[in-house]
Amino acid sequence: MAGLIIAPRARIFHGHEWVYATEIKKSFGDPQPGDVVTLKDFRDRPLGSAIYNPLSQIVARRFSRRRQDLDLDFFTRRIRQSLEFRQRSGIDEMLCRVVWSESDGIPGLIVDRYGDHLSIQTLTLAMDLRKEIIRDALVSLFSPKSIVLRNDSPFRKAEGMEPGIEMLYGENPGSFIVRANHLDFEIDLFDGQKTGLYLDQIESHAAVAKLAKGKRVLDCFTNQGGFALACAKAGAAKVTAVDVSASACDAARHNARINGLDMEVLEHNVFDFLKHAKPEYDLIILDPPSFTRNKKTLMDAMRGYKEIHLRSLKLLEKGGILSTFCCSHHASRELFLENLADASVDAKKSLRLIAEHGQRADHPVLITLPETGYLKGVTVEVIATR
């Protein structure tokens, strides 16, 4: 098997699973893009098996600490293990992320389960080249009615692959209903805005909704209305949902109708909306898309968070509640909290931490791979104005 000799002091010696070009001392055996390669240290001791792509900034991603090939037996075993973990975690296995890339030992493979239908992504070249093997493993384990290959992610470009959407198994299921937090959501895995629901936020929707009864709620970046619908269901006095996307607003309105819930949905740029909004809310929710996909733009992203934090806090009086989330792994929890604290000083508001939020257990975190722990959120209460 072809392989790579890893230079001293590379992060893989500290438990990380990625190898960058600058961490490779030399290669041997002429490895090709998408191949499985063996990793060795500078003393020729084995470090395990990895997938290889010299076109990517991350040249190798380790998936096993022993010699291992990516065959049907491997995928069947790893996917079964990931499912068993979800079952032990008490998550609804019929509505969950069954495979979460490196966190489940299959770098670049994402599998979301919506009852009898699966939506998958192959975000690394090695996984893309083996999508038929992955399909066979999924069919044997889940007997799905359909598998949608939802490869429209921009991350594929980093691996030298083009985006696209296709049916990998079965027929296009079209639109169908799934149930989460006692709410119905209509999703379309093939033609919809994304791979389905934001499964990582389902528990946060429920947690924030517990605070909404009798309150006037503003849900910013609502997408399909997850937080807004949960708050309306929980007895909020009024719910206003805002998103810049027309299709997202349509989806949120439709989901409100099928659940028999009353809420206002506004197609508007959230930054502009917050700038001109009146202080008539008791609970404000900020769940924006990632403001940055790399370290170079991190400070620009933090300025964006600071702006929406400051404008939201100015709309809240004593007793008001702000729930705010960040889904970029480049922004640490500490940096995000510092950003919120700075905004509170500028807004002349004192905040008390009510709750911290993270990604659902079907998006597990590897403690040596911080990139897997991307989602962080806090709920705070305004306790004083100065």
CORRA-V868581 format. One record per pair of residues at least 4 apart in sequence whose ideal C-beta (glycine too) atoms are under 6 Angstrom apart, sorted by the first residue. I is the first residue (numbers start at 0). GAP is how many residues later the second one is. D is the distance in whole Angstrom. If there is no record, write none. Layout:
# CORRA-V868581
i=I gap=GAP d=D
i=I gap=GAP d=D
This chain:
# CORRA-V868581
i=0 gap=37 d=5
i=1 gap=27 d=3
i=1 gap=28 d=6
i=1 gap=29 d=4
i=1 gap=35 d=5
i=2 gap=25 d=6
i=2 gap=34 d=5
i=2 gap=35 d=4
i=3 gap=20 d=5
i=3 gap=23 d=5
i=3 gap=33 d=6
i=3 gap=35 d=6
i=3 gap=56 d=6
i=4 gap=20 d=4
i=4 gap=21 d=5
i=4 gap=35 d=5
i=5 gap=4 d=5
i=5 gap=6 d=6
i=5 gap=17 d=6
i=5 gap=33 d=6
i=5 gap=35 d=6
i=6 gap=16 d=5
i=6 gap=18 d=4
i=7 gap=34 d=6
i=9 gap=13 d=4
i=10 gap=5 d=4
i=11 gap=4 d=6
i=11 gap=7 d=6
i=14 gap=353 d=3
i=15 gap=352 d=6
i=15 gap=353 d=6
i=16 gap=45 d=5
i=16 gap=85 d=6
i=16 gap=352 d=6
i=17 gap=40 d=5
i=17 gap=43 d=6
i=18 gap=4 d=5
i=18 gap=40 d=6
i=18 gap=41 d=4
i=20 gap=38 d=5
i=24 gap=17 d=6
i=26 gap=4 d=6
i=30 gap=4 d=5
i=30 gap=6 d=5
i=30 gap=21 d=5
i=32 gap=20 d=5
i=32 gap=92 d=6
i=33 gap=91 d=4
i=33 gap=92 d=5
i=33 gap=95 d=5
i=34 gap=17 d=5
i=35 gap=13 d=6
i=35 gap=33 d=6
i=35 gap=34 d=6
i=36 gap=13 d=6
i=36 gap=15 d=4
i=37 gap=11 d=6
i=38 gap=8 d=4
i=38 gap=9 d=6
i=38 gap=11 d=5
i=39 gap=4 d=5
i=39 gap=6 d=6
i=40 gap=4 d=5
i=40 gap=6 d=6
i=47 gap=14 d=5
i=47 gap=16 d=5
i=47 gap=17 d=4
i=48 gap=15 d=5
i=48 gap=18 d=6
i=48 gap=19 d=4
i=49 gap=10 d=4
i=49 gap=11 d=6
i=49 gap=12 d=4
i=50 gap=10 d=5
i=50 gap=56 d=6
i=50 gap=73 d=6
i=50 gap=75 d=4
i=51 gap=8 d=5
i=52 gap=72 d=5
i=52 gap=106 d=6
i=53 gap=5 d=6
i=54 gap=105 d=4
i=55 gap=102 d=6
i=55 gap=103 d=5
i=60 gap=46 d=4
i=62 gap=42 d=6
i=62 gap=44 d=6
i=63 gap=4 d=4
i=69 gap=4 d=6
i=69 gap=60 d=6
i=71 gap=4 d=6
i=71 gap=61 d=5
i=71 gap=64 d=6
i=71 gap=65 d=6
i=74 gap=4 d=6
i=74 gap=58 d=6
i=74 gap=59 d=6
i=74 gap=62 d=4
i=75 gap=61 d=4
i=77 gap=27 d=5
i=77 gap=28 d=5
i=78 gap=20 d=6
i=78 gap=58 d=6
i=78 gap=62 d=6
i=81 gap=16 d=6
i=81 gap=17 d=5
i=81 gap=22 d=4
i=82 gap=15 d=6
i=85 gap=5 d=5
i=85 gap=7 d=5
i=85 gap=10 d=5
i=85 gap=276 d=5
i=86 gap=6 d=6
i=88 gap=272 d=4
i=90 gap=5 d=5
i=90 gap=270 d=6
i=90 gap=271 d=5
i=93 gap=21 d=5
i=94 gap=83 d=6
i=95 gap=17 d=6
i=95 gap=266 d=4
i=96 gap=15 d=5
i=96 gap=102 d=5
i=96 gap=265 d=4
i=96 gap=266 d=6
i=97 gap=13 d=4
i=97 gap=15 d=5
i=98 gap=5 d=5
i=98 gap=7 d=6
i=98 gap=10 d=5
i=98 gap=12 d=4
i=99 gap=4 d=5
i=99 gap=263 d=5
i=100 gap=6 d=6
i=100 gap=7 d=6
i=100 gap=9 d=6
i=101 gap=5 d=5
i=101 gap=267 d=6
i=102 gap=261 d=4
i=102 gap=263 d=6
i=102 gap=269 d=5
i=106 gap=17 d=6
i=107 gap=15 d=4
i=107 gap=16 d=3
i=107 gap=19 d=4
i=108 gap=18 d=5
i=109 gap=11 d=4
i=110 gap=9 d=5
i=111 gap=7 d=5
i=111 gap=83 d=5
i=111 gap=84 d=6
i=112 gap=5 d=6
i=113 gap=64 d=5
i=113 gap=82 d=6
i=115 gap=28 d=6
i=115 gap=29 d=4
i=116 gap=28 d=6
i=116 gap=29 d=5
i=116 gap=56 d=5
i=117 gap=26 d=5
i=117 gap=29 d=5
i=118 gap=29 d=5
i=118 gap=31 d=5
i=118 gap=70 d=5
i=118 gap=76 d=5
i=118 gap=77 d=6
i=119 gap=29 d=6
i=120 gap=29 d=6
i=120 gap=30 d=6
i=120 gap=32 d=6
i=121 gap=5 d=4
i=121 gap=6 d=4
i=121 gap=9 d=5
i=122 gap=30 d=6
i=122 gap=32 d=5
i=123 gap=35 d=6
i=124 gap=34 d=5
i=127 gap=33 d=6
i=129 gap=4 d=6
i=134 gap=33 d=5
i=134 gap=34 d=5
i=137 gap=4 d=6
i=144 gap=25 d=5
i=145 gap=24 d=3
i=145 gap=27 d=5
i=146 gap=21 d=4
i=146 gap=22 d=4
i=147 gap=41 d=4
i=147 gap=42 d=5
i=148 gap=17 d=5
i=148 gap=19 d=4
i=149 gap=15 d=6
i=149 gap=45 d=5
i=150 gap=12 d=6
i=150 gap=13 d=5
i=151 gap=11 d=5
i=151 gap=13 d=6
i=155 gap=5 d=4
i=155 gap=7 d=6
i=166 gap=5 d=6
i=171 gap=18 d=5
i=174 gap=11 d=5
i=174 gap=13 d=5
i=176 gap=7 d=5
i=176 gap=9 d=6
i=177 gap=7 d=6
i=178 gap=5 d=6
i=179 gap=22 d=5
i=180 gap=24 d=6
i=180 gap=25 d=5
i=180 gap=49 d=6
i=182 gap=46 d=5
i=182 gap=50 d=6
i=182 gap=76 d=5
i=183 gap=74 d=5
i=183 gap=75 d=6
i=184 gap=12 d=6
i=184 gap=70 d=5
i=186 gap=5 d=6
i=186 gap=9 d=5
i=187 gap=4 d=4
i=188 gap=7 d=6
i=192 gap=54 d=6
i=199 gap=159 d=4
i=199 gap=160 d=5
i=199 gap=163 d=5
i=199 gap=175 d=6
i=200 gap=4 d=6
i=201 gap=158 d=6
i=202 gap=157 d=5
i=203 gap=153 d=5
i=204 gap=21 d=5
i=204 gap=22 d=5
i=204 gap=25 d=4
i=207 gap=19 d=6
i=207 gap=115 d=5
i=208 gap=21 d=4
i=208 gap=22 d=5
i=208 gap=25 d=4
i=210 gap=110 d=6
i=211 gap=5 d=5
i=211 gap=19 d=4
i=211 gap=22 d=5
i=211 gap=24 d=4
i=211 gap=71 d=6
i=212 gap=21 d=6
i=212 gap=22 d=4
i=213 gap=23 d=5
i=214 gap=21 d=5
i=214 gap=67 d=4
i=214 gap=68 d=5
i=215 gap=21 d=5
i=215 gap=22 d=5
i=215 gap=65 d=5
i=215 gap=66 d=5
i=216 gap=14 d=5
i=216 gap=19 d=5
i=216 gap=22 d=5
i=216 gap=66 d=5
i=217 gap=22 d=5
i=217 gap=63 d=4
i=217 gap=66 d=5
i=218 gap=8 d=5
i=218 gap=9 d=4
i=218 gap=22 d=5
i=218 gap=66 d=5
i=219 gap=22 d=5
i=219 gap=50 d=5
i=219 gap=66 d=5
i=220 gap=49 d=6
i=220 gap=66 d=5
i=220 gap=67 d=4
i=221 gap=6 d=5
i=221 gap=19 d=4
i=221 gap=21 d=5
i=221 gap=30 d=5
i=222 gap=25 d=5
i=223 gap=27 d=5
i=223 gap=28 d=6
i=223 gap=31 d=6
i=224 gap=4 d=5
i=224 gap=16 d=6
i=224 gap=27 d=3
i=224 gap=30 d=5
i=226 gap=58 d=5
i=227 gap=11 d=5
i=227 gap=13 d=4
i=227 gap=35 d=5
i=228 gap=26 d=6
i=230 gap=5 d=4
i=230 gap=8 d=5
i=231 gap=4 d=6
i=231 gap=7 d=5
i=231 gap=29 d=4
i=231 gap=31 d=5
i=238 gap=24 d=4
i=239 gap=24 d=5
i=240 gap=11 d=5
i=240 gap=22 d=6
i=240 gap=24 d=5
i=241 gap=24 d=5
i=241 gap=26 d=5
i=241 gap=28 d=6
i=241 gap=31 d=5
i=242 gap=5 d=4
i=242 gap=6 d=5
i=243 gap=25 d=5
i=245 gap=21 d=6
i=248 gap=16 d=5
i=248 gap=18 d=5
i=251 gap=13 d=5
i=252 gap=12 d=5
i=255 gap=5 d=5
i=255 gap=7 d=5
i=267 gap=5 d=5
i=272 gap=4 d=6
i=273 gap=37 d=4
i=276 gap=38 d=6
i=278 gap=36 d=5
i=280 gap=34 d=6
i=281 gap=38 d=6
i=282 gap=38 d=5
i=283 gap=28 d=5
i=283 gap=38 d=5
i=284 gap=38 d=5
i=285 gap=22 d=6
i=285 gap=38 d=4
i=286 gap=38 d=5
i=289 gap=37 d=5
i=289 gap=38 d=4
i=290 gap=10 d=4
i=290 gap=13 d=5
i=291 gap=5 d=4
i=291 gap=6 d=5
i=291 gap=9 d=4
i=291 gap=36 d=5
i=291 gap=38 d=6
i=294 gap=35 d=6
i=296 gap=4 d=6
i=297 gap=32 d=5
i=301 gap=37 d=5
i=304 gap=4 d=6
i=304 gap=34 d=5
i=305 gap=33 d=6
i=305 gap=37 d=5
i=308 gap=31 d=5
i=308 gap=34 d=4
i=309 gap=33 d=4
i=309 gap=36 d=6
i=309 gap=37 d=6
i=311 gap=10 d=6
i=312 gap=30 d=6
i=312 gap=34 d=4
i=312 gap=36 d=5
i=313 gap=33 d=5
i=315 gap=4 d=3
i=315 gap=66 d=5
i=317 gap=64 d=6
i=319 gap=62 d=5
i=320 gap=60 d=5
i=321 gap=58 d=5
i=322 gap=56 d=4
i=324 gap=52 d=4
i=325 gap=5 d=5
i=325 gap=10 d=5
i=325 gap=50 d=6
i=326 gap=47 d=6
i=326 gap=48 d=5
i=328 gap=42 d=5
i=328 gap=45 d=4
i=330 gap=4 d=5
i=330 gap=5 d=5
i=332 gap=43 d=5
i=335 gap=40 d=6
i=342 gap=4 d=6
i=343 gap=5 d=5
i=343 gap=7 d=5
i=347 gap=38 d=4
i=348 gap=33 d=5
i=348 gap=36 d=6
i=349 gap=33 d=5
i=349 gap=34 d=4
i=350 gap=29 d=4
i=351 gap=29 d=5
i=351 gap=31 d=5
i=352 gap=27 d=6
i=353 gap=25 d=4
i=353 gap=27 d=5
i=354 gap=24 d=4
i=355 gap=22 d=5
i=356 gap=20 d=4
i=357 gap=17 d=6
i=358 gap=4 d=4
i=358 gap=16 d=4
i=364 gap=7 d=5
i=364 gap=8 d=4
i=365 gap=6 d=5
